[in-house]
Every structure is written in C-alpha cells, then in structure tokens.
Amino acid sequence: MASQRPKLAVWKFSSCDGCQLSLLDCEDELLALAGAVEIAYFLEASRAEIAGPYDLSLVEGSITTPHEAERIRRVRAQSRTLITIGACATAGGIQALKNLRPVDEWIQAVYAHPEYIDTLATSTPIQDHVRVDFELRGCPIDRHQLLEVLNATLNSRRPNIPSYSQCVECKRAGTVCVMVAEGRPCLGPVTQAGCGNLCPTCDRGCYGCFGPMETPNTAALSARFQALGMDPRGVRHAYRLFNANAPAFREESRRHG
C-alpha cells in the first residue's frame, strides 16, 4: 500500500550545505519529522530517491549556473509547496558578491583554467526564477525556525517567523547593546531576528546573517556607523556579506561606493 504521508524533498543548488545540515541537526525532532512525512529526496541524508510530485520541497542554494536555472524550473513544476532556506536561496548568498563586477574578471583572477568554468554572470535567489511560497532566512537557518516552518506547512497555516529586527531579540534576552555601550558597529537594527542574538552575546556586532528586517532604515544606521568613525569603504563593506544581494543591503552599499 502506498504511503499516505506527505512527500518531502530537499534540494541543493550553489551553497555550502549548511542549511541542510541544520535540518540534520534537529536530531530527536528529525525522528518525529520522519514519522510525519516521507523523505523522498534528501541526498545529504540518504541515497534513496523517490519520484515526485512532492508535497513540500525545501531548496538550499542560489542560481549560479545555466544548469541550475533549468533545474529549478523542474523542481518547481513537481512541488506543491516550495520553501527556500538560507541566505543563498533567499538573497543569492556570499557568492552574489560576484554580481558587483563583470564575471569574466573573477574567473580570470580565480581559476587556473577559466575555459572549464560554466557560470551565469550573476548569483541570484530562487524567487528571481520561480514562484516561492515562503522564504526562511539565515546563514545558516535556525533549526527551531525550520521546525516551525515544517510544522506550519504540514498543518496548513502560515509560519510564525518574526519580521522585526535583531535588536528586539537582544532586548528580550537582556543583552547589552554593543553599539551603544561599546561603540561597535552592528547590523542588528536593520537585520531580521532569528539567530538568538548570537554575536552580541559574544561581544560582537551583528553581521546581518538573516538579511534585512521588514522595514530597515539602513540610511540611519549608516549615518551612525560614520559617527562612530567608519569611513565610506567600511560602511559599504558592512553590507556586503552573506546577504549582499538583498535589495536593501545592496542599495545601501552602493550609496557608499
């Protein structure tokens, strides 16, 4: 008798696998998940491949090659619900830094045999190519947020993922603001919450791993960075990290270019 459990597929595009590993890091919860769904395709965890269509597809990674641009359309066609996970899939990832210069310059500088490289001129998020039902941010994603998204999807409800800034998490945890108390540059005011204010609790400013929050006032934050003594180059580079291609960060970095 065929399984009546929803089919789950996990797909990898250009990425480091970190977000897929966050799913494996769920440990005990993963056993419960395996009982609730049929893991039909997840090469990070199993060689088993069950043909689609799939009820839910999780997609990690950006679109960086012509093959990937074609493949994501096939994944979308056989997925009832498609959720992108991580900074690569939602913003293009660290590899989207190549978007800032002609791609041939990077290829010639990096590779000993450029003739073997087959790449697009840009690294772009999945939503630039196909319809996406939900985006889960992070570099990597937070496993608790991932479990919330899976639970919500399996129960036909909207995931309860915060859209407010990292600063709210810091205040709730009682973490001293590193920018106010110590004058350290921090992207927390414009970054979406989700990591559990990891860096500020280690006495470091936020690096923007979860991308822009819902209504980021990047211009005000940049002015504060400059008041702290950061030059335009430093301000520009502050936004050019894991989510450099996220529109709010990309445009603000260009203002200081």
C-alpha positions as CSV (number, residue, x, y, z in Angstrom):
1,M,0.0,0.0,0.0
2,A,1.4,3.4,-1.0
3,S,2.4,5.8,1.8
4,Q,-0.2,8.4,2.7
5,R,2.4,10.7,4.3
6,P,3.3,14.0,2.5
7,K,6.4,13.7,0.4
8,L,9.3,15.9,1.4
9,A,12.2,16.7,-0.9
10,V,15.3,18.7,-0.1
11,W,17.3,20.2,-3.0
12,K,20.7,21.7,-3.2
13,F,21.9,24.4,-5.6
14,S,25.0,26.6,-5.2
15,S,25.7,26.6,-1.5
16,C,27.8,25.2,1.3
17,D,25.2,22.6,2.6
18,G,25.0,24.4,6.0
19,C,21.2,24.9,5.9
20,Q,20.7,21.2,5.0
21,L,22.9,20.3,8.0
22,S,20.6,22.5,10.1
23,L,17.8,20.0,9.3
24,L,20.0,17.1,10.3
25,D,20.9,18.9,13.5
26,C,17.3,18.7,14.5
27,E,18.3,15.2,15.9
28,D,15.3,14.0,18.0
29,E,12.9,16.2,16.2
30,L,14.1,14.7,12.9
31,L,12.8,11.3,14.0
32,A,9.4,12.8,14.6
33,L,9.5,14.5,11.3
34,A,10.5,11.3,9.5
35,G,7.3,9.8,11.0
36,A,5.2,12.6,9.8
37,V,6.5,12.8,6.2
38,E,8.0,10.6,3.6
39,I,11.5,11.9,3.0
40,A,11.5,11.2,-0.7
41,Y,14.7,13.1,-1.8
42,F,17.4,14.3,0.5
43,L,20.9,13.3,-0.8
44,E,22.6,14.9,2.3
45,A,21.0,12.2,4.4
46,S,20.1,9.3,2.1
47,R,20.8,7.9,-1.4
48,A,17.1,6.9,-1.7
49,E,15.3,8.8,-4.5
50,I,11.5,8.6,-4.8
51,A,9.9,10.2,-7.8
52,G,7.7,13.2,-7.5
53,P,5.5,15.0,-7.4
54,Y,6.4,16.3,-3.9
55,D,4.1,17.9,-1.4
56,L,6.9,20.1,0.0
57,S,10.3,21.0,-1.4
58,L,13.0,22.7,0.7
59,V,15.5,24.5,-1.6
60,E,19.0,25.5,-0.5
61,G,21.4,27.5,-2.6
62,S,21.4,30.2,-5.3
63,I,21.1,30.0,-9.0
64,T,24.6,30.4,-10.3
65,T,24.9,28.2,-13.5
66,P,22.8,27.7,-16.6
67,H,22.1,24.1,-15.5
68,E,20.7,25.4,-12.2
69,A,18.4,27.9,-13.9
70,E,16.9,25.0,-15.9
71,R,16.8,22.6,-12.9
72,I,14.9,24.9,-10.5
73,R,12.1,25.1,-13.0
74,R,11.8,21.3,-13.0
75,V,11.8,21.3,-9.2
76,R,9.1,24.0,-9.1
77,A,7.0,22.0,-11.6
78,Q,6.9,18.9,-9.3
79,S,6.5,20.7,-6.0
80,R,3.1,21.6,-4.5
81,T,4.8,23.9,-2.0
82,L,8.3,25.3,-2.4
83,I,10.2,26.9,0.5
84,T,13.7,28.4,0.1
85,I,16.1,28.1,3.1
86,G,19.1,30.2,3.8
87,A,20.8,33.3,2.5
88,C,21.9,31.7,-0.7
89,A,18.4,30.7,-1.7
90,T,16.7,33.9,-0.4
91,A,19.3,36.5,-1.5
92,G,22.0,34.9,-3.6
93,G,24.4,34.2,-0.8
94,I,28.0,35.3,-0.3
95,Q,28.6,34.2,-3.9
96,A,26.4,37.1,-5.1
97,L,29.4,39.3,-4.4
98,K,30.4,38.4,-8.0
99,N,27.4,40.5,-9.2
100,L,29.4,43.6,-8.3
101,R,31.9,43.1,-11.1
102,P,32.0,41.6,-14.6
103,V,32.1,37.9,-14.1
104,D,35.0,37.3,-16.5
105,E,37.2,39.4,-14.2
106,W,36.5,37.0,-11.3
107,I,37.0,33.9,-13.5
108,Q,40.4,35.1,-14.8
109,A,41.6,36.1,-11.4
110,V,40.5,32.9,-9.5
111,Y,40.7,29.9,-11.8
112,A,43.9,28.4,-13.4
113,H,41.8,27.1,-16.3
114,P,38.9,29.6,-16.9
115,E,37.9,27.6,-20.0
116,Y,36.3,24.9,-17.8
117,I,34.0,27.4,-16.0
118,D,30.4,27.4,-17.0
119,T,28.6,30.1,-15.0
120,L,26.0,32.8,-15.2
121,A,27.1,36.4,-14.8
122,T,25.2,36.7,-11.5
123,S,24.2,34.6,-8.5
124,T,20.5,35.2,-7.7
125,P,17.9,34.0,-5.3
126,I,15.4,31.3,-6.2
127,Q,12.5,33.7,-6.3
128,D,14.1,35.5,-9.3
129,H,13.5,32.4,-11.3
130,V,10.3,30.6,-10.0
131,R,7.4,31.2,-7.6
132,V,8.4,30.7,-4.0
133,D,5.8,30.0,-1.3
134,F,7.9,31.0,1.7
135,E,11.4,32.2,2.4
136,L,13.3,31.1,5.6
137,R,16.3,33.4,6.2
138,G,19.7,32.8,7.8
139,C,23.3,31.8,7.2
140,P,22.7,29.1,8.3
141,I,19.0,28.9,9.1
142,D,17.9,28.4,12.7
143,R,16.7,24.8,13.3
144,H,13.9,25.9,15.6
145,Q,12.6,28.3,12.8
146,L,12.9,25.4,10.3
147,L,10.8,23.1,12.5
148,E,8.2,25.9,12.9
149,V,8.0,26.2,9.1
150,L,7.7,22.5,8.6
151,N,5.0,22.2,11.3
152,A,3.1,25.2,9.9
153,T,3.2,23.8,6.3
154,L,2.1,20.3,7.3
155,N,-0.8,21.9,9.2
156,S,-1.8,24.3,6.5
157,R,-1.1,27.5,8.4
158,R,1.3,30.5,8.0
159,P,4.7,30.0,9.7
160,N,5.2,32.2,12.8
161,I,8.5,33.7,11.8
162,P,9.4,37.2,13.2
163,S,10.0,40.1,10.8
164,Y,11.2,42.5,13.4
165,S,14.9,43.4,14.0
166,Q,17.7,41.6,15.8
167,C,17.6,44.4,18.4
168,V,14.3,43.1,19.7
169,E,15.9,39.7,20.4
170,C,18.8,41.4,22.2
171,K,16.4,43.4,24.4
172,R,14.3,40.4,25.3
173,A,17.4,38.5,26.3
174,G,18.8,41.4,28.3
175,T,21.9,41.6,26.1
176,V,23.8,44.8,26.4
177,C,23.8,46.7,23.1
178,V,27.4,46.6,21.8
179,M,26.9,49.7,19.6
180,V,25.5,51.9,22.4
181,A,27.7,50.6,25.2
182,E,31.0,50.0,23.3
183,G,30.7,51.9,20.1
184,R,31.0,48.7,18.0
185,P,29.3,48.8,14.5
186,C,26.4,46.4,14.5
187,L,23.8,45.5,11.8
188,G,21.3,44.4,14.4
189,P,18.9,47.4,13.9
190,V,18.3,46.5,10.2
191,T,18.7,42.7,10.4
192,Q,15.8,40.3,10.8
193,A,15.7,38.4,14.1
194,G,16.2,34.7,14.2
195,C,19.7,33.6,15.4
196,G,19.0,34.3,19.1
197,N,21.3,37.4,19.1
198,L,24.3,35.1,18.8
199,C,27.0,37.6,18.0
200,P,26.1,40.3,20.5
201,T,26.1,37.8,23.3
202,C,29.7,37.1,22.3
203,D,30.5,40.8,22.5
204,R,30.5,41.2,18.7
205,G,28.2,43.3,16.4
206,C,25.6,41.6,14.2
207,Y,26.8,40.6,10.7
208,G,23.4,40.5,9.1
209,C,23.2,36.8,8.6
210,F,19.4,36.8,8.5
211,G,19.1,39.6,5.9
212,P,17.1,42.9,6.1
213,M,14.2,43.1,8.5
214,E,10.8,44.2,7.3
215,T,11.4,47.9,7.2
216,P,15.2,48.5,7.5
217,N,16.3,52.1,8.0
218,T,19.8,51.5,6.5
219,A,20.5,55.2,5.9
220,A,20.1,56.0,9.6
221,L,22.3,53.1,10.6
222,S,25.0,54.1,8.0
223,A,25.0,57.6,9.5
224,R,25.5,56.1,12.9
225,F,28.4,54.0,11.6
226,Q,30.1,57.1,10.2
227,A,29.6,58.9,13.5
228,L,31.4,56.0,15.1
229,G,34.4,56.7,12.8
230,M,33.7,54.3,10.0
231,D,34.8,55.5,6.5
232,P,32.6,55.0,3.4
233,R,34.6,51.9,2.4
234,G,33.9,50.4,5.8
235,V,30.2,51.2,5.6
236,R,30.0,49.7,2.1
237,H,31.7,46.5,3.1
238,A,29.5,46.2,6.2
239,Y,26.5,45.4,4.0
240,R,28.4,43.2,1.6
241,L,28.5,39.9,3.5
242,F,26.1,36.9,3.4
243,N,23.1,38.9,2.2
244,A,25.0,41.4,0.0
245,N,22.4,41.0,-2.8
246,A,19.4,41.5,-0.6
247,P,17.9,44.7,-2.1
248,A,18.0,46.9,1.0
249,F,21.6,45.9,1.7
250,R,22.7,46.1,-1.9
251,E,21.3,49.6,-2.5
252,E,22.7,51.0,0.8
253,S,26.2,49.6,0.0
254,R,26.0,51.3,-3.4
255,R,25.3,54.6,-1.8
256,H,28.7,54.4,-0.2
257,G,30.6,53.2,-3.3
